[in-house]
């Protein structure tokens, strides 16, 4: 299924850690490769990746979590799915990448797909401080518990 999404990874002194992820690797569960983001003086300060398929991103957060970051407290992962109003922010807490709540936003979930063979459907990160109606939140028991990333 076609579904655009962007990922930005920001981390200090992580060139060596990120280098293998700048090349395609058919062994990974996710598809594509990161492109370095270079500042005006030539220093790499981040990496970006775009997805165009829903299944192409499976396992990305798990792999980023498993890397030997030289300074994990500086790692910030920004994720934006095509239906999101803004990027979501994930940071390390107790060795896991977890989403950090951003004021003025809310994560809205759709019901789980009818078949487990279907890809997990990402929730939507929406601005809650605007003048438009927000979707009805799906009860927790009806949400898909599989991570889309």
Secondary structure as UniProt FT lines:
FT   STRAND          2..10
FT   TURN            12..13
FT   HELIX           15..19
FT   HELIX           20..22
FT   TURN            26..27
FT   STRAND          35..38
FT   TURN            40..41
FT   STRAND          44..53
FT   HELIX           55..57
FT   TURN            58..59
FT   HELIX           60..66
FT   TURN            70..71
FT   HELIX           72..74
FT   STRAND          76..81
FT   TURN            82..83
FT   STRAND          88..93
FT   TURN            94..95
FT   STRAND          96..100
FT   TURN            103..104
FT   STRAND          105..108
FT   TURN            116..117
FT   STRAND          124..127
FT   HELIX           140..142
//
